């Protein structure tokens, strides 16, 4: 993916995840559920009605998972970079810089050593 497209996707993901966490987005989702409940008897709870409602909600959910995950990944990376800078700027232990990139067994081993020594 070219860098410009990746930047646009990241910006879209960040903005979307910010907006869907707002009260109006919750109201919109609640309105959709209310519309779903009210329209059920009108369409006699037909198979087509169920299919349309389930398809719409599945598509929205599927797309939102990727957008929100992208925003969370960016936030996590930014937080790790900030923490690494704080560790570098203080007299803290430098061996924990970048520890989030270590394999899980190495993290578990380090955790055990830390808990047994302190």
C-alpha positions as CSV (number, residue, x, y, z in Angstrom):
1,X,0.0,0.0,0.0
2,X,1.6,3.3,-1.0
3,X,2.4,5.7,1.9
4,X,-0.2,8.3,0.9
5,X,-3.0,5.7,0.8
6,X,-1.9,4.3,4.2
7,X,-1.9,7.8,5.7
8,X,-5.4,8.5,4.4
9,X,-6.6,5.2,5.7
10,X,-5.1,5.9,9.1
11,X,-6.6,9.3,9.2
12,X,-10.0,7.8,8.2
13,X,-9.7,5.1,10.9
14,X,-8.7,7.6,13.6
15,X,-11.5,10.0,12.8
16,X,-14.1,7.3,12.5
17,X,-13.1,5.7,15.8
18,X,-13.3,9.1,17.4
19,X,-16.7,9.9,16.0
20,X,-18.3,6.5,16.7
21,X,-17.4,7.0,20.4
22,X,-19.6,10.1,20.6
23,X,-23.2,10.2,22.0
24,X,-24.7,10.9,18.6
25,X,-23.3,7.7,17.2
26,X,-24.8,5.8,20.1
27,X,-28.1,7.5,19.4
28,X,-27.8,6.6,15.7
29,X,-27.3,2.9,16.7
30,X,-30.1,3.0,19.1
31,X,-32.3,4.5,16.4
32,X,-31.4,1.7,14.1
33,X,-32.4,-0.9,16.7
34,X,-35.7,1.0,17.3
35,X,-36.3,1.1,13.5
36,X,-35.6,-2.6,13.3
37,X,-38.1,-3.3,16.1
38,X,-40.8,-1.1,14.7
39,X,-40.4,-2.3,11.1
40,X,-40.6,-6.0,12.1
41,X,-44.4,-6.1,12.5
42,X,-44.8,-3.9,9.4
43,X,-42.9,-6.5,7.3
44,X,-44.4,-9.4,9.2
45,X,-40.9,-10.4,10.4
46,X,-40.3,-11.8,6.9
47,X,-37.1,-13.6,5.9
48,X,-36.2,-10.7,3.6
49,X,-36.6,-8.3,6.5
50,X,-34.4,-10.4,8.7
51,X,-31.8,-10.8,6.0
52,X,-31.6,-7.1,5.2
53,X,-31.3,-6.1,8.9
54,X,-28.7,-8.8,9.7
55,X,-26.7,-8.0,6.5
56,X,-26.5,-4.3,7.3
57,X,-25.5,-4.8,10.9
58,X,-22.9,-7.4,10.0
59,X,-21.3,-5.2,7.3
60,X,-21.1,-2.2,9.7
61,X,-19.7,-4.4,12.5
62,X,-17.1,-6.0,10.1
63,X,-15.9,-2.7,8.8
64,X,-15.8,-1.1,12.3
65,X,-13.6,-3.8,13.6
66,X,-10.8,-3.0,11.2
67,X,-11.1,0.8,11.6
68,X,-11.1,0.7,15.4
69,X,-8.2,-1.9,15.4
70,X,-6.1,0.4,13.2
71,X,-6.7,3.4,15.5
72,X,-5.8,1.2,18.6
73,X,-2.6,0.0,16.9
74,X,-1.5,3.5,16.2
75,X,-2.3,4.7,19.7
76,X,-0.5,1.7,21.2
77,X,2.6,2.4,19.1
78,X,2.6,6.1,20.0
79,X,2.3,5.3,23.7
80,X,5.2,2.8,23.5
81,X,7.4,5.4,21.8
82,X,6.5,8.0,24.5
83,X,7.3,5.5,27.3
84,X,10.6,4.6,25.7
85,X,11.5,8.3,25.6
86,X,10.7,8.7,29.3
87,X,12.8,5.6,30.1
88,X,15.7,7.0,28.1
89,X,15.4,10.4,29.7
90,X,15.6,9.1,33.3
91,X,17.9,6.8,35.2
92,X,15.5,3.9,34.8
93,X,16.4,0.5,33.6
94,X,17.2,0.6,29.9
95,X,16.6,-3.1,29.3
96,X,12.8,-2.6,29.2
97,X,13.0,-0.3,26.2
98,X,11.2,-2.1,23.3
99,X,10.2,-5.0,25.5
100,X,6.7,-5.0,23.8
101,X,8.4,-6.5,20.8
102,X,9.9,-9.5,22.6
103,X,8.3,-13.0,22.2
104,X,5.8,-14.0,24.9
105,X,8.0,-16.7,26.5
106,X,10.7,-14.1,27.0
107,X,8.2,-11.7,28.6
108,X,7.0,-14.5,30.9
109,X,10.5,-15.4,31.9
110,X,11.3,-11.7,32.7
111,X,8.2,-11.4,34.7
112,X,9.0,-14.5,36.8
113,X,12.5,-13.2,37.4
114,X,11.2,-9.8,38.5
115,X,8.6,-11.2,40.8
116,X,11.0,-13.6,42.4
117,X,13.7,-10.9,43.0
118,X,11.5,-8.3,44.4
